[in-house]
Amino acid sequence: MNSYTRSWKSRIEGDMSTHWTSLPSPMSLTIKEDRRSDIFIAASLEFLGAPINDMTKNHKGSLYYKIEVNGHPIVQYHVSNPRDSKKAIGINLHAKTEIPAGENSVEVFYKVSKNGSWDLLRYQSQRHLSVLALPTE
């Protein structure tokens, strides 16, 4: 059994994308296994110091996150209600899949719906990505 973990704590700057894209300071891990393995993935994103009451006034549209393994979508999380600020500022994704032996990539992506706007990017983010690999052979 192998464990891979990485954390980020940084302000997210820039415009929100309406296409699937990496987060600034991409939330990604490269994992290398000697044998085919089942992997268990946990990803969390938290926006610190975001004023919940003010933020909800500026949200519109939907916010999406997904985890890809080797370029293939594994799980997607959809924040459909911009007024549900607890879901907007604290996201947890979990997934399980199988990977081949060798080098593999795990990454979290995001997008907003067309004409959507979410007032999250100027706040400090705290993000974690962990993978637990269990050989299956």
Order of alpha helices (4+ residues) and beta strands (2+ residues): beta-beta-beta-alpha-beta-beta-alpha-beta-beta-beta
